[in-house]
Each structure stands twice: as structure tokens, then as C-alpha cells.
Amino acid sequence: QVQLVESGGGLVQAGGSLRLSCVASGSFAAINNMGWYRPAPGKQRELVASIAIGDRTNYAESVKGRFTISRDNAKNTVYLQMNSLKPEDTAVYYCHVDVVTWMGTTRSYWGQGTPVTVSS
């Protein structure tokens, strides 16, 4: 069982910045992938950014050059630095984590989401 606690969302003016944090706690052997998602126009969650073991990253085209994802393995934490925010970035951002259990299996977990509102 893994719990994800997100923080850092809020209201910001266009062009401003926010930093989201997601802390994983519970029972697991390791964390593989960590990422941030937000709802797409069809209400399906789309990848905003992800980071794997070894710091390999992946970004949505719309946020490249503006957002930076990073992780602190000692703290079981993933961050999303969001710069040059646009109104279209407004969404609830969800943390997603893939963990390795003590049995060697993989499990995925979602956070409850942290809202980001960008005003024009």
C-alpha cells in the first residue's frame, strides 16, 4: 500500500511559476517511474512529464521548455517545476508512481490531485 501526497498547486498569473511536489510513503522496495498527469479535453488523463530510474525524462510537447521534472530518491519525492504558465495549463495535476513491491511485482498508484489555476 502506497500513499501519494501532492502539494504546491494554487492560483498563479499567466507567466508565473509553481512547483509541485509528490511524496510517496508506505511499503515498497523501490520506485521506478514517477510522473505527473492532467485531464485531456476528453477527460482522459494525459502525461505531462515523467521521470524514470536513471533520470530519463519524457514531456508533453505542450510543456517542453517550460516544465522540468526531477526526483529525490532519498526522499521518495518527485517534483514538477512549472515556469511560464499559461491559462491552458489550468487543470488538476495528478501524481503517478510505479513501485516495486517486496515480492518483486510492480504496482501503480495515483495521488488525489492538486489543482493548478492560471489566470490570464
Secondary structure as GFF3:
##gff-version 3
##sequence-region A 1 120
A	DSSP	beta_strand	2	7	.	.	.	ID=ss1
A	DSSP	beta_strand	10	13	.	.	.	ID=ss2
A	DSSP	beta_strand	18	26	.	.	.	ID=ss3
A	DSSP	beta_strand	30	39	.	.	.	ID=ss4
A	DSSP	beta_strand	45	51	.	.	.	ID=ss5
A	DSSP	beta_strand	57	59	.	.	.	ID=ss6
A	DSSP	three_ten_helix	61	63	.	.	.	ID=ss7
A	DSSP	beta_strand	67	72	.	.	.	ID=ss8
A	DSSP	three_ten_helix	73	75	.	.	.	ID=ss9
A	DSSP	beta_strand	77	82	.	.	.	ID=ss10
A	DSSP	three_ten_helix	87	89	.	.	.	ID=ss11
A	DSSP	beta_strand	91	100	.	.	.	ID=ss12
A	DSSP	beta_strand	106	110	.	.	.	ID=ss13
A	DSSP	beta_strand	114	119	.	.	.	ID=ss14
###
